[in-house]
Structure formats: C-alpha cells, structure tokens
Amino acid sequence: MNDPDIFSFALPSHTITDTRSGQVGHDNPMAVEVAAPLFEAGICFAAITERPEYVRTEIWSRPWHEFHLVIQGTLRLQTETRSLTLNRGDLGFCPAGMAYRRTGLPDTPVQFAYIRLLDTPAWDALGSNGMYARPYESADLLFLLLRRILDAHRYRGAKAIALARTCARTLADLIRHELFVMGRPVQPYAAALQHLINAIHEHPGADWNVHAMADRLHVSVRQLYRLFNTEYGMPPHEMVIKQRMAYAAQELSGTRTPIGTIAEAIGYTSLYSFSNLFKRHTGQSPSAHRRQFQR
C-alpha cells in the first residue's frame, strides 16, 4: 500500500506582485497578547514575507537562531564557504552567531516564513547541528498556524485572538519538535511544564506559588527553578505574572469588565500593584490599553 501524501493540504500559491510582510515580535505589546506562548518558549519573532524579487548582498551574523520555510519560489542561505538552496516546502536553519545571507533567484518571486529563536540553553541542541536544510513534513501546518496568528494580530478580533493563542502554543511545540528530529532526546518534564503553563493561563487567579507548582510537577522547588530557567529562560513566578498579564490584556481589549474586577480575578487586590505590573510587561497602563482597542 502506498503511503498517503504527507501534506494534508497544499501550500498556498498565488501571484506575488508586491512586497508584503506580516510579523509578530516579543517587543510589541499587541503581538504579545496574540502570540504570548511563542515568546514564552523563546521564539522572539515570526513573520511571513513575499517579494517579487529578493536580493540581499551582505553577509552578517545574527545573535539569534533562525528557521526559514519556503512557501513559494526558491531561497538560498549562503555563508562565505557554503550555500543551501531551499525550494517549496523546505525548512532551513542557521544557528546564532553564524554569518550568512538569504537571497532569492533573480527576477523570481519568493514567499517564505522565518522564525527567530533566542540563543538560550533550551535551544542549544539546535545550535550544535550547524546550518542545515531538509524537506519539511509539517510545512503546511506551520504556514497555517503562523498565518492565523498574523491575521489575528492584524485584524484584532476577540475570537481570532483566542484562537491565535492556541495556534501559538501548537507552533511552539512544532518548533520544539526540531530538537527531537535533530537528535536531542525529549526532555522528561517538557510536556508536564506545558500542561502547567496551560493551567496557569486558564486559571490565572489561583495561588500559583512555587511550592504549589513544584508539587504539581512532583519536583523540588530548586528543580522547579532549574526547569523553568532552562526551558523558558525565566523563573516560575515571572511566568505566572506573564500569564496573568496576557489574560488581563485579553479581558481589557475584548470586554468592558472594570479594571479593578479584572485585577481581582487574576489575584491582585491592589489596583496600583496590578497597574504597575501591567505597564511593566506591556508598556501601557491598563486604561491606555483599553482605549487603544476601543478606538
């Protein structure tokens, strides 16, 4: 019996006549509301771009790891001594610190996605494999997930944002899977950590102290800190705050619930403390965030 087609649906194909790009980055408060699970996983930027022609001449070193997925056309990743050619459905990777350039073919349209990962211990195994390219078995899925995130970021619909956060979790898991593909054993607590993060997001007002979280994972408090710092680059209490602020941002933009009620729902009896935390994590006060979406 023949194996079924590995792609569940076709990658998009349309006429590329203009320079367009959609993107989300961890330094944009509005993007954080839509794609927080990406940024919590150490993915700091994601974009889809298309060009009638894409020519870059300089070779330069990035401080982040970077994936490239070709959706249409051809893309080349070139160092001083090596060149990889990526065609439709191919995934290419360049580790942090490597000097390279990406370029298309002359007079040929290209559409591709690129995803940047912070150079943290959680992604060290990727860096050890160097630059590589391979046909990607989940090209269609990665494109769909990222497209939904970018559309939600652009159009700001409440239902679309809620769906985008789920897509962001799935996309982060898809990128983490590359660690397994490239030879790193699956971390024993990776799934349990993700379940814990999901629980915090669903119940942000619960008492998520370090002892409660450690008990949930059946580890010591010391090991809990080590797991969070390795997987997310932050201590557990900072992750709790991030999840609470993401929930608050969603409520502020999508409902008319009073700010004080939102603060109490996520465990803050002091409106002053909540407002300070919200501004520190999003760059805006709660009232300014709400006004922005009301406009």
Buried (B, 14 or more C-beta within 10 A) or exposed (E): EEEEEEBEEEBBEEEBEEEEEBBBBBEBBBBBBBBBBBBBBBBBBBBBBBBBBBEEEEEEEBEBBBBBBBBBBBBBBBBEEEEBBBEBBBBBBBBBEBEBBBBBBEEBBBBBBBBBBBBBEBBBBBBEBEBBBBEBEBBBBBBBBBBBBBBBBEEBEEEBBEBBBBBBBBBBBBBBEBBEEBEBEEBEBBEBBBEBBBBBBEBBEEEBEBEEBBEBBEBEBEEBBEBBBBBBBBEBBBBBBBBBBBBBBBBBBBEEEEBBEBBBBBBBEEBEEBBEBBBEBBBBBBEEBBEBBEE
